[in-house]
Amino acid sequence: MIRRCSVLPISNVTALVMLVCLAASFTLKSSCAADPFEFKTNDVVAIYGNGLADRMQHDPWVETVLQSQLKGMNVSFRNMSFSGDMVNKRPRNKGFTNDAEYLQHVGPDVVFTFYGYNESFAGPGGADAYQAELTKLVQRYTALRQEKEKEVRFVLFSPIAYQNLGDRNLPDGTELNANLSTFTEATRKAAEETGADFVDLFSPTLALFQSSSQPLTINGIHLNEDGYQKLAGIISQSLLGKKPTTVDQLDDLYATVKDKNWHWHNRYHATDGNDIWGSRSTLTFVDGQSNAEVLKHELVMLDVMTANRDKAIWAAAQGKKYRVNDSNVPPPIEVISNVGGGSKSSNAEKEGSVEYLSPEESLAKIRVPEGYELNLFASEVQFPDLANPVQMQVDAKGRLWAASWNTYPKWEPGKDMNDSLIIFEDTDKDGKADTRKIFAHVHNPLGFEFWGGGVIVTSGPDLLFLKDTDGDDKADVRYPILQGLGTADTHHAANNLVMGPDGGIYWQSGIFLVHNHETPWKSNLTIGDSGMYRFDPRTFAITPHAANSPNPHGTSFDRWGYCYANNGTGGHSYQVRPEGKGFKMHMLLTKEFRPVAANAILSSEHFPDELQDDFLICNTIGFLGVKQYSLDRDGDGKTRKLGQVWGTPALELLNSMDRNFRPTDAVIGEDGALYVSDWHNAIIGHMQHNIRDPNRDHKHGRIFRLTAKDRPLQAPVKIHGQSIPALLDNLKHKVDGVRHRTRVELSSRDSDEVVAATQKWMKDFDANDETEAHHLLEALWVHQQHGERNDELLNSLINCNVDHASVAAQTVRHFWDNVDTKGASGFAAAAEKEFVKFNPPRHLGRAQKKAYRLGAQVYQRESHCSTCHLPNGKGSVNVYPPLADSPWVTGSEERLIKMALHGVWGKMTVNGKTYDPSRGVPPMTAFRSLLNDEELAAVLTFVRNTWGNKASPISPKTVKAVREQTIERTTFWKPEELLAEHPLEASLLSDTPAVEEFSNDALESELLAVSSSELAKIAMAKGNAKRGKQVFYQSAAACFACHDPPKGVERLGPNLAKMKTKLTAAQLVDSVLRPSDLIDKDYAQVSVLDVNGKVQTGVRISENDDEIVLRNLAEPKPIKIKQDDIEEILDSKVSLMPANLVRQLKSRKEFNDLMKYIIDTRTP
């Protein structure tokens, strides 16, 4: 029944004990007056909330039980919850449908809210603000529905209590329950204030947890299946005054609700959102078709499919058989492939061939080094379920598992969802798989790892725990162990899971993703940064481990616990080392290839010694294969200390001439052979082709096996089911994989027994013996994994004579003493920036080569040349001209020095292409105060002799002379000034004809003839802000170059995203069409004439009685002028923003879109 009674606030532990006693004797009728909630026929119920509500989609007992009591009423439920949500903070992917629009889309008659848990970490002082926000939510949703002439009823549910599981790895919940009680009362007050109904879940769940002998949560805060069954009864009793006497007869209804939830979940929690409504949604392919056009239609399909399953639920509730009929679902939009050049984004270098080779034909095209041989272990021919394998692991029984991502990039409505975890077994030991078993079907399984007797696997937005309890190699336990993984871009969502020696589960994930995780320890972690994350499945804490951008893939650990990672897109390889309060990525090697899908450490008794403990990468474009790098862990005594690892290129273990060969993972099997998974697809790029391009292959997948000729295979080691003492002895094995699988096996055993046995096992080891020091390090890691600190063991290793063991122990101490393992809010440090190594050309002399190397360093400094002109010297289209093959670079030394000293700004043509400030091209930075003569000479020598350029080097003496000649100059050079003094050399001019400049004069005239208010009105009605943002950043108008330039480049205009405005929409239109009519005072130029007749021009930063301070784009340092020295100050009547920018727009539609974006972004 609906409760309308007060909830006692708790302010201390004593009061909490009293509440427990009260709750234990709680009965609905005796506690307060109550009324039933009135459901009406055809009601639509929208469920909003945090993880408590979100998880109801996976364990749908609440809806199942309610539907069983609402027979014949045809009530529909739509779950609008996200783990980590708070009432007023609901982070979503960029472009996600806004809250108001989604509310109207669902059209609820009833809204359930489940908030208060995440807010409760603010403590009692945050309860009033929570109450106010919950009140606003009710009022806002009521007003929105009234706009549609609809009424909506509300039920506000309090948070549930925290269950103390008596687990030393989890909080006891005393303080948390005190706060949850306070926020329960705040929920009741919000209901009272708004006239909403209120259900107290805190009191009955607290009593339930106290009386239960079994865990009803997985971690104190998130209910398990039994917990949701109990909660369903509580909610049914509270709302309807009744509940089923048993749920044993509800299995069919439960399954039907779960099927409906799957379809709705893929609608509301749609993965790959960046291609639906984000930045890549508007990418166009053949015939201008976009991802948005195709994928938003799929959302419509899912709406219909979800509604069809409502009917099945209503029938099942009445005990009737019902077969879902999806014949009314609109067919998918047909997509024409752009493979082979069908659109501008089609890339022949990346694409394979749609004519697929057989596994044997492909095998014949893979080269391996002399002395090695490759065989086919498994393929789609023998095992049709194998397609697009993305990660592999070896289990404690020695079997190879593979994550098969058949539906990549994601499941398509109306088709089979056949992504899976597959177990392969070589029963006759001939190096070929004989059997396969599907352990579980899992959507988007980018990564998995064994732990705790089961498997942890990504299935964004969830991290699932799967377990086989009856020995049939099929998962019969399945639940989210963590929620809130970002899914906006599936191909670099959480991937390549691995359990570190410390017991953490590591993965990496990339850009565009918004993560929002709930834990028992802190308020939800909301983060969108790219990098490596660490999840502790014992404490349920999630921590940003080390930043790595943009799209990292691959994590591995070696014998000494050194951690390695890759940036998939850039191909950079890193060692992850302690830094500050966290960890940082440090360059591991000089990048040769990209993109890298995975990495591994080669540790095997089968392979030769010269390959042991080396680093492997799997590359998927260009070089299609597996490359080995020899690792030096001992330092060089100069730039690297011991433990700071560096890799040098070695063997290409696999190199394929089959363009469809895409190695995604490499693992050492139980037999010591190297197994390599082959994605095998003509398409490898995510953004170069429509998400539903018909040539995205869903049928091919191979696993190859590399062995060394005439060498024995590695002997198997018993792990599965072995006793704890036997497992500890396995930790002496020299092969990493054996020890790793042993640690995984130990993760399923009782921690107290494991720690006690470990302390007995290690007692006679000598920390100063290299072999035994490693045994002790394994013992330390066992303690760390099982949550037991052992300082005596830690200190013995830190102070031992075995250097790598000491470094490893210091990392453990870093975890224990410095790192917030209960959930840091962000990464401690950005990844080390790659320094591209340039080799000096042979034509330079010894001294000139030295200058060249310095120039390469200067060029790549933060916010220097490479920021705009890029490491390849090609610049950026329409904005930053190329340095390669440019007569401005290779011609006159004096002209180039003048440009570098004082900058240049104005219309200039480079190799037939015009770069014009009127189209937003910013000025070139003046380096006179940033670089000395030697540095400037070096960087100019570098640019004149790189990327195919060949010109005379520039000496510091020449730079000094030009600097002295132009010392009075304080403004940018104009190109025409430079050309008047130093004409371009005819011999260097390009043969490329000048490109006729696009100028839409007709559009400008058309717009100027219409009033600004009318233009604003039309733009707001017809414009599309998402498209407008694309115009802002990608059109020839190049708005971003002034308003949101690259880091380190001077901003010439307001930051639209951060600086709001009080200008009307019409005035904003004017600011684009007639920029000098309305100049932003913060970007207005002034000219100051001093007593010596010198004129200084710039933007006024500050002014007081003593001085005026200007910012001049040609002078990076602030210009300070004493008030006593000022003769006159003149305000410029000309805006920094160029006029005529609209001439660079192609159509009125682009103008409307751009203005819609600007108005929406800048309006408070």
Secondary structure, DSSP 4 states (H G I P E B T S, - for coil): -EE-S------SHHHHHHHHHHHHT--HHHHS-EE-----TT-EEEEEESHHHHGGGTSTHHHHHHHHHSTTS--EEEE---TT--SS-----TTPPPHHHHHHHH--SEEEEE--TGGGGG-GGGHHHHHHHHHHHHHHHHHHHHHTT---EEEEEPPPPPP----TTS---HHHHHHHHHHHHHHHHHHHHHT-EEE--HHHHHHHHHH-SS-SBSSSSSB-HHHHHHHHHHHHHHHHS---S-SGGGHHHHHHHHHHHHHHHHHHT-S-HHHHTSTTTT-B-GGG-BHHHHHHHHHHHHHHHHHHHHHHHHHHHTT-------TTSPPPPP----TTTTSTT--TTT---SSPPPHHHHHHTEE--TTEEEEEEEETTT-TT--SEEEEEE-TTS-EEEEE-TTTT---TTS----EEEEEE-TT-SSS--EEEEEEE-SS---EEEETTEEEEEETTEEEEEE-SSSSSS--EEEEEEE----SSGGGSSEEEEE-TTS-EEEEE-TT--EEE--SSSS-EEE---EEEEEETTTTEEEEEEE--S-EEEEEE-TT--EEEEETTT--EEEEEEETTEEEEEE-S------EEEEEEE--SSS-GGGTTEEEEEE-SSS-EEEEEEEE-S--SSS--TT--EEEEEEEEEEE--TT--EEEEEE-TTSPEEEEE---S---SSSS-TT-TTS-SS--EEEEEEETT-PPPPP---TT--HHHHHHHTT-S-HHHHHHHHHHHTTS-HHHHHHHHHHHHTT--TTSHHHHHHHHHHHHHHHHTT---HHHHHHHHTSS-HHHHHHHHHHHHHHHTS-TTT-SS-SSPPPPP----PPPTTS-HHHHHHHHHHHHHHTSTTSHHHHH-TTS--BTTTB---TT-HHHHS-HHHHHHHHHH-B-S-EEETTEEE-GGGTPPPPPP-TTTS-HHHHHHHHHHHTTSTT-------HHHHHHHHHHTTT--SPBPHHHHHHHSPPPGGG--SSPPPPPP--HHHHHHHHTS-HHHHHHHHHHH--HHHHHHHHHHSTT-THHHHSPPTTSPP-S--TTT------HHHHHHHHHSGGGS--GGG-EEEEEETTS-EEEEEEEEE-SSEEEEEETTEEEEEEEEGGGEEEEEE-SS-SSPTTGGGG---HHHHHHHHHHHHHHH--
